[in-house]
Amino acid sequence: MTELMVVVCMKVVPKPEEIRVDPETRRIERGQVRSEINPPDMNALEVALRLKDLHQARVVILSMGPPLFEEYLRVGLAMGADEVVLLSDQLFAGADTLATTYTLAKGIEKIGQPDLIICGEESSDGATGQVPPGIAEWLDQPQITLVADLEVDLQRQVVRGRREIGGGFEVLEAPMPAVISVKTASNEPRFMDYEIKEDAFTGKNLTVWTHEDIESDKEYIGTPGSPTIVSGFEQAAVRERKRQFLTGARDEVIRKLVDVLREYL
Ligand SMILES: Cc1cc2nc3c(=O)[nH]c(=O)nc-3n(C[C@H](O)[C@H](O)[C@H](O)COP(=O)(O)OP(=O)(O)OC[C@H]3O[C@@H](n4cnc5c(N)ncnc54)[C@H](O)[C@@H]3O)c2cc1C
């Protein structure tokens, strides 16, 4: 049986409650905050690991980001992934989604010819949801977005994704290789396997590639490859609670409460 190769794109993001934007550069300050694996990417990894359980797939985690991502990505190894490839280079900094998808696509081409590229639905920081379709465009591959379940027919070399739509489901089929994005919270990611944990955090199955390793065009990566401009940002107004206390006898409080609620009907 031919082995299925699956690349899972995973991003490390600042914890949502700690996100701060630098008013000068209008960029997220990543250095000062605690990070985590983008939660939807854990759902994407779980989908890939289930394919590994069923079809002996080789699962490669791919990420673009600074060296601090390494520790986090090793969690994916401890969950059962076979390898991590981190694309890390000063020249990748400042990438918008166009440059990010180009860089990830070049990384995928260097990894080989995966049958499936599985992403999360969106990141919790950038949250554009543009990366999976962007990778599909660069690689000229079909895509199925927002799938809750995935099935692979190795004989026919097709992938079937089940997507939730208003009031039901639809099932889309695409020839492999294909790009998939996985609906957030569509599964329960497994825990780390403590038998492989030590190896995962000390082993050599993590490779870092620079722009030279993936033979990327400098015009297409980082800031030069990013036509998006963050032209401004503003703090969303936080609505204060009214904190109204109703006092009196029980029936009186009920009457007051009904009057208050009536204002909102
Ligand atoms: C002008 C501009 C400048 C920016 N500068 C920087 C910067 O200097 N540093 C910086 O870190 N970000 C920067 N960003 C943010 C950066 O563009 C996005 O984080 C990145 O393009 C991914 O987009 P997203 O977060 O919307 O991903 P989405 O499309 O919402 O993510 C969907 C899925 O794609 C995959 N994915 C997304 N990003 C990655 C990744 N990096 N590696 C692997 N898989 C991934 C994951 O599976 C994820 O669940 C900048 C953005 C803009 C607009």
Ligand as a Chemical Component Dictionary entry (heavy atoms), coordinates in Angstrom:
data_LIG
# 
_chem_comp.id                   LIG 
_chem_comp.type                 NON-POLYMER 
_chem_comp.pdbx_formal_charge   0 
_chem_comp.three_letter_code    LIG 
# 
loop_
_chem_comp_atom.comp_id 
_chem_comp_atom.atom_id 
_chem_comp_atom.alt_atom_id 
_chem_comp_atom.type_symbol 
_chem_comp_atom.charge 
_chem_comp_atom.model_Cartn_x 
_chem_comp_atom.model_Cartn_y 
_chem_comp_atom.model_Cartn_z 
_chem_comp_atom.pdbx_ordinal 
LIG C1  C1  C 0 0.708  44.207 6.738  1  
LIG C2  C2  C 0 0.791  42.983 7.591  2  
LIG C3  C3  C 0 1.980  42.732 8.240  3  
LIG C4  C4  C 0 2.085  41.607 9.040  4  
LIG N1  N1  N 0 3.257  41.385 9.662  5  
LIG C5  C5  C 0 3.404  40.305 10.419 6  
LIG C6  C6  C 0 4.638  40.045 11.099 7  
LIG O1  O1  O 0 5.585  40.805 11.026 8  
LIG N2  N2  N 0 4.746  38.894 11.829 9  
LIG C7  C7  C 0 3.702  38.037 11.928 10 
LIG O2  O2  O 0 3.861  36.991 12.583 11 
LIG N3  N3  N 0 2.515  38.257 11.303 12 
LIG C8  C8  C 0 2.333  39.369 10.561 13 
LIG N4  N4  N 0 1.153  39.593 9.957  14 
LIG C9  C9  C 0 0.084  38.631 10.105 15 
LIG C10 C10 C 0 0.201  37.610 9.029  16 
LIG O3  O3  O 0 -0.124 38.127 7.795  17 
LIG C11 C11 C 0 -0.785 36.517 9.269  18 
LIG O4  O4  O 0 -0.591 36.067 10.577 19 
LIG C12 C12 C 0 -0.566 35.373 8.329  20 
LIG O5  O5  O 0 -0.595 35.810 6.995  21 
LIG C13 C13 C 0 -1.600 34.291 8.465  22 
LIG O6  O6  O 0 -2.876 34.832 8.237  23 
LIG P1  P1  P 0 -3.999 34.566 9.264  24 
LIG O7  O7  O 0 -3.413 34.696 10.630 25 
LIG O8  O8  O 0 -5.156 35.425 8.913  26 
LIG O9  O9  O 0 -4.313 33.020 9.008  27 
LIG P2  P2  P 0 -5.682 32.308 8.628  28 
LIG O10 O10 O 0 -5.880 32.306 7.167  29 
LIG O11 O11 O 0 -6.799 32.835 9.480  30 
LIG O12 O12 O 0 -5.273 30.846 9.120  31 
LIG C14 C14 C 0 -5.884 29.661 8.608  32 
LIG C15 C15 C 0 -4.962 28.503 8.821  33 
LIG O13 O13 O 0 -3.798 28.650 8.007  34 
LIG C16 C16 C 0 -2.669 28.067 8.669  35 
LIG N5  N5  N 0 -1.660 29.101 8.935  36 
LIG C17 C17 C 0 -1.818 30.444 9.027  37 
LIG N6  N6  N 0 -0.644 31.040 9.280  38 
LIG C18 C18 C 0 0.278  30.064 9.338  39 
LIG C19 C19 C 0 1.687  30.036 9.575  40 
LIG N7  N7  N 0 2.406  31.136 9.797  41 
LIG N8  N8  N 0 2.298  28.830 9.573  42 
LIG C20 C20 C 0 1.612  27.689 9.345  43 
LIG N9  N9  N 0 0.294  27.663 9.123  44 
LIG C21 C21 C 0 -0.362 28.826 9.108  45 
LIG C22 C22 C 0 -3.199 27.469 9.973  46 
LIG O14 O14 O 0 -3.574 26.140 9.740  47 
LIG C23 C23 C 0 -4.440 28.321 10.243 48 
LIG O15 O15 O 0 -5.401 27.698 11.061 49 
LIG C24 C24 C 0 0.988  40.715 9.182  50 
LIG C25 C25 C 0 -0.185 40.999 8.516  51 
LIG C26 C26 C 0 -0.293 42.101 7.738  52 
LIG C27 C27 C 0 -1.597 42.372 7.057  53 
# 
loop_
_chem_comp_bond.comp_id 
_chem_comp_bond.atom_id_1 
_chem_comp_bond.atom_id_2 
_chem_comp_bond.value_order 
_chem_comp_bond.pdbx_ordinal 
LIG C1  C2  SING 1  
LIG C2  C3  SING 2  
LIG C2  C26 DOUB 3  
LIG C3  C4  DOUB 4  
LIG C4  N1  SING 5  
LIG C4  C24 SING 6  
LIG N1  C5  DOUB 7  
LIG C5  C6  SING 8  
LIG C5  C8  SING 9  
LIG C6  O1  DOUB 10 
LIG C6  N2  SING 11 
LIG N2  C7  SING 12 
LIG C7  O2  DOUB 13 
LIG C7  N3  SING 14 
LIG N3  C8  DOUB 15 
LIG C8  N4  SING 16 
LIG N4  C9  SING 17 
LIG N4  C24 SING 18 
LIG C9  C10 SING 19 
LIG C10 O3  SING 20 
LIG C10 C11 SING 21 
LIG C11 O4  SING 22 
LIG C11 C12 SING 23 
LIG C12 O5  SING 24 
LIG C12 C13 SING 25 
LIG C13 O6  SING 26 
LIG O6  P1  SING 27 
LIG P1  O7  DOUB 28 
LIG P1  O8  SING 29 
LIG P1  O9  SING 30 
LIG O9  P2  SING 31 
LIG P2  O10 DOUB 32 
LIG P2  O11 SING 33 
LIG P2  O12 SING 34 
LIG O12 C14 SING 35 
LIG C14 C15 SING 36 
LIG C15 O13 SING 37 
LIG C15 C23 SING 38 
LIG O13 C16 SING 39 
LIG C16 N5  SING 40 
LIG C16 C22 SING 41 
LIG N5  C17 SING 42 
LIG N5  C21 SING 43 
LIG C17 N6  DOUB 44 
LIG N6  C18 SING 45 
LIG C18 C19 SING 46 
LIG C18 C21 DOUB 47 
LIG C19 N7  SING 48 
LIG C19 N8  DOUB 49 
LIG N8  C20 SING 50 
LIG C20 N9  DOUB 51 
LIG N9  C21 SING 52 
LIG C22 O14 SING 53 
LIG C22 C23 SING 54 
LIG C23 O15 SING 55 
LIG C24 C25 DOUB 56 
LIG C25 C26 SING 57 
LIG C26 C27 SING 58 
# 
